[in-house]
Amino acid sequence: MDVFLQQLINGLTLGSIYGLIAIGYTMVFGIIGMVNFAHGDVFMVSAFIGLIAFLLLTTVLGITSIFLVLAIVLVVAMIFTGLTSWAIERVAYRPLRGSFRLAPMISAIGMSILLSNFVQVAQGPRNKPLPPMLPDVIVLMDNNGYQVTLAYKQMFIMILTAVLLGGFWFLVQKTPLGRAQRACEQDRKMAALLGVDVDRTISLTFIIGAMLAAVAGVMYLMYYGVVNFNDGFVPGVKAFTAAVLGGIGSLPGAVLGGLLIGLIETFWSAYFSIEYKDVAAFSILAITLVFMPQGLLGRPEVEKV
């Protein structure tokens, strides 16, 4: 039971990060029907932006308050990552929106390679470490020397994820931008005829998804304490898997899928072989899609006639 509780905490923390990244995939797919394969590398870029901002604030400006530094790092990472995603949408995706379906996907793969190699050239191929942030822990249980702990950074990650998801749900359901997004998801042409600025809505969707990925990138950096130019691929693929598992196009499904992927990884690593944790996650995805092709919370597609 002690090991179970510890892995539950670890899995929820990791799943929170995957869930935030997965929202970006499911938002873009829901509106324009395209898988943004560059989204994982946008997440990686945000982690590097957070690392640079943290080092500048602590070493150059000499700010010692960790909470002030963390707040500024989050804001800076969200702004610059949002601008990066806006530029990607304008340059790589918008000109191809009316083209055949494979063209935007090929462009997205190209942008993914471009971002990864740019960071490799700019920052180098080695791991970039971060000084420990919020290292203290709360001991929840102590059984014969085995301690079940909840780190402050784990608590921060889960609480911040819940707050952001609540705010994002309010944005989608209760604001004019959310109504425009839902209208574009149902029928972009009809939404444009009714006065919705489709291009602006799609651009804002990319920006919001990138901002959530930026929060995930900073939390990933804080949690693991290291980042590498290759760190966009694996978390990006797992977040996309989470979006598909939960139901691509469903925001609650993306979060649920992220939590499930995180829990599957951590429990499999604890009770079985850590080398096959990725195999376990993708196997669960395959089994789920066999019986529920639309995912756990996805809606079955209705063919228009």
ChimeraX commands (.cxc) that place a marker at each C-alpha (Angstrom):
marker #1 position 0.00,0.00,0.00 radius 0.5
marker #1 position 2.87,2.39,0.73 radius 0.5
marker #1 position 4.37,1.87,-2.72 radius 0.5
marker #1 position 0.91,2.16,-4.29 radius 0.5
marker #1 position 0.24,5.54,-2.66 radius 0.5
marker #1 position 3.64,6.90,-3.65 radius 0.5
marker #1 position 3.24,5.81,-7.26 radius 0.5
marker #1 position -0.28,7.24,-7.30 radius 0.5
marker #1 position 1.12,10.65,-6.34 radius 0.5
marker #1 position 3.91,10.34,-8.92 radius 0.5
marker #1 position 1.47,9.23,-11.63 radius 0.5
marker #1 position -0.95,12.09,-11.01 radius 0.5
marker #1 position 1.91,14.57,-11.19 radius 0.5
marker #1 position 3.22,13.19,-14.47 radius 0.5
marker #1 position -0.31,12.84,-15.83 radius 0.5
marker #1 position -1.01,16.50,-15.07 radius 0.5
marker #1 position 1.89,17.50,-17.32 radius 0.5
marker #1 position 0.74,15.17,-20.11 radius 0.5
marker #1 position -2.82,16.46,-19.79 radius 0.5
marker #1 position -1.80,20.09,-20.31 radius 0.5
marker #1 position 0.17,19.19,-23.43 radius 0.5
marker #1 position -2.67,16.98,-24.73 radius 0.5
marker #1 position -5.14,19.89,-24.61 radius 0.5
marker #1 position -3.13,21.65,-27.32 radius 0.5
marker #1 position -3.39,18.62,-29.60 radius 0.5
marker #1 position -7.11,18.15,-29.07 radius 0.5
marker #1 position -7.96,21.87,-29.47 radius 0.5
marker #1 position -6.20,22.20,-32.82 radius 0.5
marker #1 position -7.56,18.91,-34.11 radius 0.5
marker #1 position -11.08,19.81,-33.01 radius 0.5
marker #1 position -11.09,23.09,-34.96 radius 0.5
marker #1 position -9.07,22.42,-38.11 radius 0.5
marker #1 position -8.84,18.61,-38.11 radius 0.5
marker #1 position -5.03,18.59,-38.13 radius 0.5
marker #1 position -2.58,16.89,-35.79 radius 0.5
marker #1 position -0.04,19.54,-34.80 radius 0.5
marker #1 position 3.05,17.35,-34.63 radius 0.5
marker #1 position 5.18,20.38,-33.76 radius 0.5
marker #1 position 3.32,20.83,-30.46 radius 0.5
marker #1 position 5.68,18.55,-28.54 radius 0.5
marker #1 position 8.66,20.61,-29.67 radius 0.5
marker #1 position 6.83,23.81,-28.73 radius 0.5
marker #1 position 6.62,22.26,-25.26 radius 0.5
marker #1 position 10.38,21.62,-25.35 radius 0.5
marker #1 position 11.09,25.20,-26.46 radius 0.5
marker #1 position 9.02,26.49,-23.55 radius 0.5
marker #1 position 11.14,24.48,-21.12 radius 0.5
marker #1 position 14.30,26.09,-22.51 radius 0.5
marker #1 position 12.69,29.54,-22.32 radius 0.5
marker #1 position 11.85,28.82,-18.70 radius 0.5
marker #1 position 15.41,27.68,-18.00 radius 0.5
marker #1 position 16.94,30.82,-19.55 radius 0.5
marker #1 position 14.48,33.07,-17.72 radius 0.5
marker #1 position 15.19,31.33,-14.41 radius 0.5
marker #1 position 18.95,31.70,-14.77 radius 0.5
marker #1 position 18.67,35.36,-15.76 radius 0.5
marker #1 position 16.41,36.16,-12.82 radius 0.5
marker #1 position 18.50,34.34,-10.22 radius 0.5
marker #1 position 22.07,34.94,-11.41 radius 0.5
marker #1 position 21.89,38.27,-13.26 radius 0.5
marker #1 position 19.11,40.10,-11.40 radius 0.5
marker #1 position 19.75,38.34,-8.10 radius 0.5
marker #1 position 16.11,37.64,-7.21 radius 0.5
marker #1 position 16.01,35.19,-4.31 radius 0.5
marker #1 position 12.26,34.65,-3.78 radius 0.5
marker #1 position 11.56,31.30,-5.44 radius 0.5
marker #1 position 7.82,31.99,-5.76 radius 0.5
marker #1 position 8.41,35.37,-7.44 radius 0.5
marker #1 position 10.94,33.78,-9.79 radius 0.5
marker #1 position 8.57,30.93,-10.62 radius 0.5
marker #1 position 5.69,33.33,-11.33 radius 0.5
marker #1 position 7.84,35.46,-13.63 radius 0.5
marker #1 position 9.23,32.38,-15.38 radius 0.5
marker #1 position 5.73,31.08,-16.05 radius 0.5
marker #1 position 4.57,34.40,-17.49 radius 0.5
marker #1 position 7.67,34.81,-19.67 radius 0.5
marker #1 position 7.46,31.23,-20.95 radius 0.5
marker #1 position 3.76,31.59,-21.77 radius 0.5
marker #1 position 4.28,34.86,-23.65 radius 0.5
marker #1 position 7.24,33.74,-25.76 radius 0.5
marker #1 position 5.82,30.27,-26.41 radius 0.5
marker #1 position 2.50,31.78,-27.44 radius 0.5
marker #1 position 4.30,34.08,-29.89 radius 0.5
marker #1 position 6.26,31.11,-31.25 radius 0.5
marker #1 position 3.08,29.12,-31.84 radius 0.5
marker #1 position 1.39,32.14,-33.46 radius 0.5
marker #1 position 4.31,32.49,-35.86 radius 0.5
marker #1 position 4.23,28.77,-36.67 radius 0.5
marker #1 position 0.50,28.93,-37.43 radius 0.5
marker #1 position 0.90,31.99,-39.67 radius 0.5
marker #1 position 3.93,30.69,-41.59 radius 0.5
marker #1 position 3.54,26.90,-41.72 radius 0.5
marker #1 position -0.18,26.13,-41.40 radius 0.5
marker #1 position -2.40,28.99,-42.59 radius 0.5
marker #1 position -1.12,29.04,-46.19 radius 0.5
marker #1 position -1.85,25.30,-46.44 radius 0.5
marker #1 position -5.28,25.33,-44.82 radius 0.5
marker #1 position -7.14,24.88,-48.09 radius 0.5
marker #1 position -4.70,22.34,-49.48 radius 0.5
marker #1 position -4.95,18.55,-49.40 radius 0.5
marker #1 position -4.97,17.00,-45.92 radius 0.5
marker #1 position -1.41,15.68,-45.91 radius 0.5
marker #1 position 0.17,19.07,-46.66 radius 0.5
marker #1 position -0.34,20.64,-43.19 radius 0.5
marker #1 position 0.77,17.38,-41.55 radius 0.5
marker #1 position 4.01,17.35,-43.56 radius 0.5
marker #1 position 4.52,21.01,-42.70 radius 0.5
marker #1 position 3.96,20.23,-38.99 radius 0.5
marker #1 position 6.58,17.46,-39.09 radius 0.5
marker #1 position 8.98,19.88,-40.79 radius 0.5
marker #1 position 8.38,22.50,-38.08 radius 0.5
marker #1 position 9.00,19.86,-35.42 radius 0.5
marker #1 position 12.38,19.01,-36.95 radius 0.5
marker #1 position 13.20,22.70,-37.39 radius 0.5
marker #1 position 12.49,23.55,-33.73 radius 0.5
marker #1 position 14.41,20.54,-32.44 radius 0.5
marker #1 position 17.49,21.25,-34.55 radius 0.5
marker #1 position 17.38,24.97,-33.84 radius 0.5
marker #1 position 17.47,24.34,-30.09 radius 0.5
marker #1 position 20.23,21.76,-30.58 radius 0.5
marker #1 position 22.36,24.33,-32.44 radius 0.5
marker #1 position 21.50,27.24,-30.13 radius 0.5
marker #1 position 21.79,25.43,-26.78 radius 0.5
marker #1 position 23.95,22.42,-27.58 radius 0.5
marker #1 position 23.16,18.69,-27.47 radius 0.5
marker #1 position 23.92,18.14,-23.78 radius 0.5
marker #1 position 21.42,18.06,-20.93 radius 0.5
marker #1 position 20.82,21.45,-19.36 radius 0.5
marker #1 position 20.38,21.19,-15.56 radius 0.5
marker #1 position 18.36,23.46,-13.33 radius 0.5
marker #1 position 19.12,24.15,-9.65 radius 0.5
marker #1 position 16.60,22.37,-7.38 radius 0.5
marker #1 position 13.29,24.20,-6.99 radius 0.5
marker #1 position 10.90,23.54,-4.08 radius 0.5
marker #1 position 12.96,20.57,-2.80 radius 0.5
marker #1 position 11.04,20.16,0.49 radius 0.5
marker #1 position 8.59,17.29,0.97 radius 0.5
marker #1 position 5.70,16.40,3.27 radius 0.5
marker #1 position 5.94,12.93,4.81 radius 0.5
marker #1 position 2.46,11.43,4.56 radius 0.5
marker #1 position 3.32,8.00,5.92 radius 0.5
marker #1 position 6.33,6.27,7.44 radius 0.5
marker #1 position 6.17,2.49,7.55 radius 0.5
marker #1 position 9.32,0.67,8.66 radius 0.5
marker #1 position 11.59,3.21,7.07 radius 0.5
marker #1 position 9.66,3.54,3.77 radius 0.5
marker #1 position 8.27,7.05,3.55 radius 0.5
marker #1 position 5.35,8.10,1.39 radius 0.5
marker #1 position 6.10,11.71,0.52 radius 0.5
marker #1 position 4.36,14.53,-1.29 radius 0.5
marker #1 position 6.84,17.07,-2.61 radius 0.5
marker #1 position 5.90,20.72,-2.65 radius 0.5
marker #1 position 6.62,20.82,-6.37 radius 0.5
marker #1 position 4.22,17.90,-6.94 radius 0.5
marker #1 position 1.55,19.71,-4.98 radius 0.5
marker #1 position 2.22,22.88,-6.96 radius 0.5
marker #1 position 1.99,21.03,-10.29 radius 0.5
marker #1 position -1.32,19.34,-9.50 radius 0.5
marker #1 position -2.95,22.46,-8.01 radius 0.5
marker #1 position -1.80,24.71,-10.86 radius 0.5
marker #1 position -3.04,22.16,-13.40 radius 0.5
marker #1 position -6.47,22.01,-11.76 radius 0.5
marker #1 position -6.74,25.82,-11.64 radius 0.5
marker #1 position -5.70,26.20,-15.28 radius 0.5
marker #1 position -8.10,23.52,-16.45 radius 0.5
marker #1 position -10.95,25.16,-14.54 radius 0.5
marker #1 position -10.11,28.52,-16.08 radius 0.5
marker #1 position -9.81,27.02,-19.53 radius 0.5
marker #1 position -13.17,25.26,-19.19 radius 0.5
marker #1 position -14.74,28.61,-18.29 radius 0.5
marker #1 position -13.05,30.20,-21.32 radius 0.5
marker #1 position -14.42,27.59,-23.73 radius 0.5
marker #1 position -17.91,27.38,-22.27 radius 0.5
marker #1 position -18.72,30.92,-21.10 radius 0.5
marker #1 position -16.85,33.45,-23.24 radius 0.5
marker #1 position -17.30,34.79,-26.80 radius 0.5
marker #1 position -13.96,33.26,-27.79 radius 0.5
marker #1 position -15.12,29.88,-26.54 radius 0.5
marker #1 position -18.36,30.16,-28.50 radius 0.5
marker #1 position -16.36,31.07,-31.60 radius 0.5
marker #1 position -14.11,28.05,-31.07 radius 0.5
marker #1 position -17.07,25.72,-30.71 radius 0.5
marker #1 position -18.69,27.22,-33.80 radius 0.5
marker #1 position -15.52,26.71,-35.84 radius 0.5
marker #1 position -15.31,23.15,-34.55 radius 0.5
marker #1 position -18.80,22.38,-35.83 radius 0.5
marker #1 position -18.62,24.15,-39.20 radius 0.5
marker #1 position -15.96,26.70,-40.13 radius 0.5
marker #1 position -17.71,27.90,-43.28 radius 0.5
marker #1 position -21.01,28.50,-41.53 radius 0.5
marker #1 position -19.22,30.19,-38.63 radius 0.5
marker #1 position -17.55,32.57,-41.09 radius 0.5
marker #1 position -20.91,33.34,-42.73 radius 0.5
marker #1 position -22.31,34.21,-39.29 radius 0.5
marker #1 position -19.54,36.73,-38.64 radius 0.5
marker #1 position -16.96,34.66,-36.74 radius 0.5
marker #1 position -13.39,35.64,-37.57 radius 0.5
marker #1 position -12.15,32.12,-38.28 radius 0.5
marker #1 position -8.50,33.04,-38.83 radius 0.5
marker #1 position -8.35,34.98,-35.56 radius 0.5
marker #1 position -10.07,32.16,-33.69 radius 0.5
marker #1 position -7.65,29.55,-35.01 radius 0.5
marker #1 position -4.64,31.75,-34.21 radius 0.5
marker #1 position -5.87,32.29,-30.65 radius 0.5
marker #1 position -6.44,28.56,-30.30 radius 0.5
marker #1 position -2.82,27.89,-31.24 radius 0.5
marker #1 position -1.66,30.56,-28.79 radius 0.5
marker #1 position -3.75,29.23,-25.90 radius 0.5
marker #1 position -2.64,25.66,-26.54 radius 0.5
marker #1 position 0.98,26.80,-26.61 radius 0.5
marker #1 position 0.56,28.72,-23.35 radius 0.5
marker #1 position -0.74,25.60,-21.62 radius 0.5
marker #1 position 2.19,23.67,-23.09 radius 0.5
marker #1 position 4.49,26.40,-21.71 radius 0.5
marker #1 position 3.12,25.82,-18.21 radius 0.5
marker #1 position 3.67,22.10,-18.73 radius 0.5
marker #1 position 7.23,22.78,-19.94 radius 0.5
marker #1 position 8.12,24.85,-16.87 radius 0.5
marker #1 position 6.59,22.22,-14.58 radius 0.5
marker #1 position 8.47,19.46,-16.42 radius 0.5
marker #1 position 11.70,21.41,-15.96 radius 0.5
marker #1 position 10.96,22.01,-12.29 radius 0.5
marker #1 position 9.99,18.37,-11.68 radius 0.5
marker #1 position 12.92,16.67,-13.41 radius 0.5
marker #1 position 15.51,19.44,-13.08 radius 0.5
marker #1 position 16.96,18.89,-16.55 radius 0.5
marker #1 position 15.98,19.51,-20.17 radius 0.5
marker #1 position 17.35,18.36,-23.51 radius 0.5
marker #1 position 16.62,19.31,-27.13 radius 0.5
marker #1 position 15.12,15.84,-27.65 radius 0.5
marker #1 position 12.63,16.23,-24.81 radius 0.5
marker #1 position 9.88,17.38,-27.15 radius 0.5
marker #1 position 9.44,14.10,-29.00 radius 0.5
marker #1 position 8.63,11.53,-26.31 radius 0.5
marker #1 position 6.40,13.75,-24.11 radius 0.5
marker #1 position 4.73,15.03,-27.28 radius 0.5
marker #1 position 3.95,11.52,-28.52 radius 0.5
marker #1 position 2.65,10.49,-25.10 radius 0.5
marker #1 position 0.50,13.61,-24.86 radius 0.5
marker #1 position -0.92,12.88,-28.31 radius 0.5
marker #1 position -1.56,9.32,-27.15 radius 0.5
marker #1 position -3.37,10.76,-24.13 radius 0.5
marker #1 position -5.52,12.95,-26.39 radius 0.5
marker #1 position -6.45,9.94,-28.56 radius 0.5
marker #1 position -7.08,7.73,-25.52 radius 0.5
marker #1 position -9.39,10.28,-23.94 radius 0.5
marker #1 position -11.10,11.09,-27.22 radius 0.5
marker #1 position -9.48,13.48,-29.68 radius 0.5
marker #1 position -11.47,16.70,-29.68 radius 0.5
marker #1 position -12.65,16.29,-26.08 radius 0.5
marker #1 position -11.02,18.59,-23.52 radius 0.5
marker #1 position -11.98,16.49,-20.47 radius 0.5
marker #1 position -10.88,13.44,-22.44 radius 0.5
marker #1 position -7.42,14.95,-23.02 radius 0.5
marker #1 position -6.96,15.52,-19.30 radius 0.5
marker #1 position -8.31,12.08,-18.41 radius 0.5
marker #1 position -6.06,10.48,-21.00 radius 0.5
marker #1 position -3.03,12.34,-19.65 radius 0.5
marker #1 position -3.73,11.20,-16.11 radius 0.5
marker #1 position -4.21,7.60,-17.26 radius 0.5
marker #1 position -0.98,7.58,-19.27 radius 0.5
marker #1 position 0.92,9.01,-16.30 radius 0.5
marker #1 position -0.56,6.45,-13.91 radius 0.5
marker #1 position 0.09,3.53,-16.29 radius 0.5
marker #1 position 3.73,4.57,-16.69 radius 0.5
marker #1 position 4.45,4.98,-13.00 radius 0.5
marker #1 position 2.64,1.85,-11.83 radius 0.5
marker #1 position 4.21,-0.28,-14.54 radius 0.5
marker #1 position 7.66,1.09,-13.67 radius 0.5
marker #1 position 7.10,0.31,-9.98 radius 0.5
marker #1 position 5.62,-3.19,-10.25 radius 0.5
marker #1 position 7.05,-4.47,-13.53 radius 0.5
marker #1 position 9.94,-3.48,-15.80 radius 0.5
marker #1 position 10.68,0.21,-16.35 radius 0.5
marker #1 position 12.03,-0.65,-19.80 radius 0.5
marker #1 position 8.55,-1.56,-21.03 radius 0.5
marker #1 position 6.53,1.28,-19.52 radius 0.5
marker #1 position 6.01,2.88,-22.93 radius 0.5
marker #1 position 4.90,-0.45,-24.38 radius 0.5
marker #1 position 2.32,-0.75,-21.61 radius 0.5
marker #1 position 0.92,2.73,-22.27 radius 0.5
marker #1 position 0.58,2.20,-26.02 radius 0.5
marker #1 position -0.88,-1.29,-25.49 radius 0.5
marker #1 position -3.63,0.16,-23.30 radius 0.5
marker #1 position -4.30,2.71,-26.04 radius 0.5
marker #1 position -4.58,0.00,-28.70 radius 0.5
marker #1 position -6.91,-2.13,-26.58 radius 0.5
marker #1 position -9.12,0.86,-25.77 radius 0.5
marker #1 position -9.43,1.91,-29.41 radius 0.5
marker #1 position -10.40,-1.62,-30.45 radius 0.5
marker #1 position -13.50,-1.47,-28.24 radius 0.5
marker #1 position -14.00,2.32,-28.20 radius 0.5
marker #1 position -12.69,3.78,-31.48 radius 0.5
marker #1 position -13.73,7.30,-30.48 radius 0.5
marker #1 position -11.76,7.14,-27.21 radius 0.5
marker #1 position -13.04,7.23,-23.65 radius 0.5
marker #1 position -14.93,10.54,-23.83 radius 0.5
marker #1 position -14.91,11.24,-27.57 radius 0.5
marker #1 position -18.04,11.64,-29.62 radius 0.5
marker #1 position -18.60,9.31,-32.58 radius 0.5
marker #1 position -18.37,11.13,-35.88 radius 0.5
marker #1 position -21.63,11.70,-37.72 radius 0.5
marker #1 position -21.31,11.63,-41.49 radius 0.5
marker #1 position -23.11,14.57,-43.11 radius 0.5
marker #1 position -25.20,13.81,-46.17 radius 0.5
marker link #1:1,2 radius 0.2
marker link #1:2,3 radius 0.2
marker link #1:3,4 radius 0.2
marker link #1:4,5 radius 0.2
marker link #1:5,6 radius 0.2
marker link #1:6,7 radius 0.2
marker link #1:7,8 radius 0.2
marker link #1:8,9 radius 0.2
marker link #1:9,10 radius 0.2
marker link #1:10,11 radius 0.2
marker link #1:11,12 radius 0.2
marker link #1:12,13 radius 0.2
marker link #1:13,14 radius 0.2
marker link #1:14,15 radius 0.2
marker link #1:15,16 radius 0.2
marker link #1:16,17 radius 0.2
marker link #1:17,18 radius 0.2
marker link #1:18,19 radius 0.2
marker link #1:19,20 radius 0.2
marker link #1:20,21 radius 0.2
marker link #1:21,22 radius 0.2
marker link #1:22,23 radius 0.2
marker link #1:23,24 radius 0.2
marker link #1:24,25 radius 0.2
marker link #1:25,26 radius 0.2
marker link #1:26,27 radius 0.2
marker link #1:27,28 radius 0.2
marker link #1:28,29 radius 0.2
marker link #1:29,30 radius 0.2
marker link #1:30,31 radius 0.2
marker link #1:31,32 radius 0.2
marker link #1:32,33 radius 0.2
marker link #1:33,34 radius 0.2
marker link #1:34,35 radius 0.2
marker link #1:35,36 radius 0.2
marker link #1:36,37 radius 0.2
marker link #1:37,38 radius 0.2
marker link #1:38,39 radius 0.2
marker link #1:39,40 radius 0.2
marker link #1:40,41 radius 0.2
marker link #1:41,42 radius 0.2
marker link #1:42,43 radius 0.2
marker link #1:43,44 radius 0.2
marker link #1:44,45 radius 0.2
marker link #1:45,46 radius 0.2
marker link #1:46,47 radius 0.2
marker link #1:47,48 radius 0.2
marker link #1:48,49 radius 0.2
marker link #1:49,50 radius 0.2
marker link #1:50,51 radius 0.2
marker link #1:51,52 radius 0.2
marker link #1:52,53 radius 0.2
marker link #1:53,54 radius 0.2
marker link #1:54,55 radius 0.2
marker link #1:55,56 radius 0.2
marker link #1:56,57 radius 0.2
marker link #1:57,58 radius 0.2
marker link #1:58,59 radius 0.2
marker link #1:59,60 radius 0.2
marker link #1:60,61 radius 0.2
marker link #1:61,62 radius 0.2
marker link #1:62,63 radius 0.2
marker link #1:63,64 radius 0.2
marker link #1:64,65 radius 0.2
marker link #1:65,66 radius 0.2
marker link #1:66,67 radius 0.2
marker link #1:67,68 radius 0.2
marker link #1:68,69 radius 0.2
marker link #1:69,70 radius 0.2
marker link #1:70,71 radius 0.2
marker link #1:71,72 radius 0.2
marker link #1:72,73 radius 0.2
marker link #1:73,74 radius 0.2
marker link #1:74,75 radius 0.2
marker link #1:75,76 radius 0.2
marker link #1:76,77 radius 0.2
marker link #1:77,78 radius 0.2
marker link #1:78,79 radius 0.2
marker link #1:79,80 radius 0.2
marker link #1:80,81 radius 0.2
marker link #1:81,82 radius 0.2
marker link #1:82,83 radius 0.2
marker link #1:83,84 radius 0.2
marker link #1:84,85 radius 0.2
marker link #1:85,86 radius 0.2
marker link #1:86,87 radius 0.2
marker link #1:87,88 radius 0.2
marker link #1:88,89 radius 0.2
marker link #1:89,90 radius 0.2
marker link #1:90,91 radius 0.2
marker link #1:91,92 radius 0.2
marker link #1:92,93 radius 0.2
marker link #1:93,94 radius 0.2
marker link #1:94,95 radius 0.2
marker link #1:95,96 radius 0.2
marker link #1:96,97 radius 0.2
marker link #1:97,98 radius 0.2
marker link #1:98,99 radius 0.2
marker link #1:99,100 radius 0.2
marker link #1:100,101 radius 0.2
marker link #1:101,102 radius 0.2
marker link #1:102,103 radius 0.2
marker link #1:103,104 radius 0.2
marker link #1:104,105 radius 0.2
marker link #1:105,106 radius 0.2
marker link #1:106,107 radius 0.2
marker link #1:107,108 radius 0.2
marker link #1:108,109 radius 0.2
marker link #1:109,110 radius 0.2
marker link #1:110,111 radius 0.2
marker link #1:111,112 radius 0.2
marker link #1:112,113 radius 0.2
marker link #1:113,114 radius 0.2
marker link #1:114,115 radius 0.2
marker link #1:115,116 radius 0.2
marker link #1:116,117 radius 0.2
marker link #1:117,118 radius 0.2
marker link #1:118,119 radius 0.2
marker link #1:119,120 radius 0.2
marker link #1:120,121 radius 0.2
marker link #1:121,122 radius 0.2
marker link #1:122,123 radius 0.2
marker link #1:123,124 radius 0.2
marker link #1:124,125 radius 0.2
marker link #1:125,126 radius 0.2
marker link #1:126,127 radius 0.2
marker link #1:127,128 radius 0.2
marker link #1:128,129 radius 0.2
marker link #1:129,130 radius 0.2
marker link #1:130,131 radius 0.2
marker link #1:131,132 radius 0.2
marker link #1:132,133 radius 0.2
marker link #1:133,134 radius 0.2
marker link #1:134,135 radius 0.2
marker link #1:135,136 radius 0.2
marker link #1:136,137 radius 0.2
marker link #1:137,138 radius 0.2
marker link #1:138,139 radius 0.2
marker link #1:139,140 radius 0.2
marker link #1:140,141 radius 0.2
marker link #1:141,142 radius 0.2
marker link #1:142,143 radius 0.2
marker link #1:143,144 radius 0.2
marker link #1:144,145 radius 0.2
marker link #1:145,146 radius 0.2
marker link #1:146,147 radius 0.2
marker link #1:147,148 radius 0.2
marker link #1:148,149 radius 0.2
marker link #1:149,150 radius 0.2
marker link #1:150,151 radius 0.2
marker link #1:151,152 radius 0.2
marker link #1:152,153 radius 0.2
marker link #1:153,154 radius 0.2
marker link #1:154,155 radius 0.2
marker link #1:155,156 radius 0.2
marker link #1:156,157 radius 0.2
marker link #1:157,158 radius 0.2
marker link #1:158,159 radius 0.2
marker link #1:159,160 radius 0.2
marker link #1:160,161 radius 0.2
marker link #1:161,162 radius 0.2
marker link #1:162,163 radius 0.2
marker link #1:163,164 radius 0.2
marker link #1:164,165 radius 0.2
marker link #1:165,166 radius 0.2
marker link #1:166,167 radius 0.2
marker link #1:167,168 radius 0.2
marker link #1:168,169 radius 0.2
marker link #1:169,170 radius 0.2
marker link #1:170,171 radius 0.2
marker link #1:171,172 radius 0.2
marker link #1:172,173 radius 0.2
marker link #1:173,174 radius 0.2
marker link #1:174,175 radius 0.2
marker link #1:175,176 radius 0.2
marker link #1:176,177 radius 0.2
marker link #1:177,178 radius 0.2
marker link #1:178,179 radius 0.2
marker link #1:179,180 radius 0.2
marker link #1:180,181 radius 0.2
marker link #1:181,182 radius 0.2
marker link #1:182,183 radius 0.2
marker link #1:183,184 radius 0.2
marker link #1:184,185 radius 0.2
marker link #1:185,186 radius 0.2
marker link #1:186,187 radius 0.2
marker link #1:187,188 radius 0.2
marker link #1:188,189 radius 0.2
marker link #1:189,190 radius 0.2
marker link #1:190,191 radius 0.2
marker link #1:191,192 radius 0.2
marker link #1:192,193 radius 0.2
marker link #1:193,194 radius 0.2
marker link #1:194,195 radius 0.2
marker link #1:195,196 radius 0.2
marker link #1:196,197 radius 0.2
marker link #1:197,198 radius 0.2
marker link #1:198,199 radius 0.2
marker link #1:199,200 radius 0.2
marker link #1:200,201 radius 0.2
marker link #1:201,202 radius 0.2
marker link #1:202,203 radius 0.2
marker link #1:203,204 radius 0.2
marker link #1:204,205 radius 0.2
marker link #1:205,206 radius 0.2
marker link #1:206,207 radius 0.2
marker link #1:207,208 radius 0.2
marker link #1:208,209 radius 0.2
marker link #1:209,210 radius 0.2
marker link #1:210,211 radius 0.2
marker link #1:211,212 radius 0.2
marker link #1:212,213 radius 0.2
marker link #1:213,214 radius 0.2
marker link #1:214,215 radius 0.2
marker link #1:215,216 radius 0.2
marker link #1:216,217 radius 0.2
marker link #1:217,218 radius 0.2
marker link #1:218,219 radius 0.2
marker link #1:219,220 radius 0.2
marker link #1:220,221 radius 0.2
marker link #1:221,222 radius 0.2
marker link #1:222,223 radius 0.2
marker link #1:223,224 radius 0.2
marker link #1:224,225 radius 0.2
marker link #1:225,226 radius 0.2
marker link #1:226,227 radius 0.2
marker link #1:227,228 radius 0.2
marker link #1:228,229 radius 0.2
marker link #1:229,230 radius 0.2
marker link #1:230,231 radius 0.2
marker link #1:231,232 radius 0.2
marker link #1:232,233 radius 0.2
marker link #1:233,234 radius 0.2
marker link #1:234,235 radius 0.2
marker link #1:235,236 radius 0.2
marker link #1:236,237 radius 0.2
marker link #1:237,238 radius 0.2
marker link #1:238,239 radius 0.2
marker link #1:239,240 radius 0.2
marker link #1:240,241 radius 0.2
marker link #1:241,242 radius 0.2
marker link #1:242,243 radius 0.2
marker link #1:243,244 radius 0.2
marker link #1:244,245 radius 0.2
marker link #1:245,246 radius 0.2
marker link #1:246,247 radius 0.2
marker link #1:247,248 radius 0.2
marker link #1:248,249 radius 0.2
marker link #1:249,250 radius 0.2
marker link #1:250,251 radius 0.2
marker link #1:251,252 radius 0.2
marker link #1:252,253 radius 0.2
marker link #1:253,254 radius 0.2
marker link #1:254,255 radius 0.2
marker link #1:255,256 radius 0.2
marker link #1:256,257 radius 0.2
marker link #1:257,258 radius 0.2
marker link #1:258,259 radius 0.2
marker link #1:259,260 radius 0.2
marker link #1:260,261 radius 0.2
marker link #1:261,262 radius 0.2
marker link #1:262,263 radius 0.2
marker link #1:263,264 radius 0.2
marker link #1:264,265 radius 0.2
marker link #1:265,266 radius 0.2
marker link #1:266,267 radius 0.2
marker link #1:267,268 radius 0.2
marker link #1:268,269 radius 0.2
marker link #1:269,270 radius 0.2
marker link #1:270,271 radius 0.2
marker link #1:271,272 radius 0.2
marker link #1:272,273 radius 0.2
marker link #1:273,274 radius 0.2
marker link #1:274,275 radius 0.2
marker link #1:275,276 radius 0.2
marker link #1:276,277 radius 0.2
marker link #1:277,278 radius 0.2
marker link #1:278,279 radius 0.2
marker link #1:279,280 radius 0.2
marker link #1:280,281 radius 0.2
marker link #1:281,282 radius 0.2
marker link #1:282,283 radius 0.2
marker link #1:283,284 radius 0.2
marker link #1:284,285 radius 0.2
marker link #1:285,286 radius 0.2
marker link #1:286,287 radius 0.2
marker link #1:287,288 radius 0.2
marker link #1:288,289 radius 0.2
marker link #1:289,290 radius 0.2
marker link #1:290,291 radius 0.2
marker link #1:291,292 radius 0.2
marker link #1:292,293 radius 0.2
marker link #1:293,294 radius 0.2
marker link #1:294,295 radius 0.2
marker link #1:295,296 radius 0.2
marker link #1:296,297 radius 0.2
marker link #1:297,298 radius 0.2
marker link #1:298,299 radius 0.2
marker link #1:299,300 radius 0.2
marker link #1:300,301 radius 0.2
marker link #1:301,302 radius 0.2
marker link #1:302,303 radius 0.2
marker link #1:303,304 radius 0.2
marker link #1:304,305 radius 0.2
view
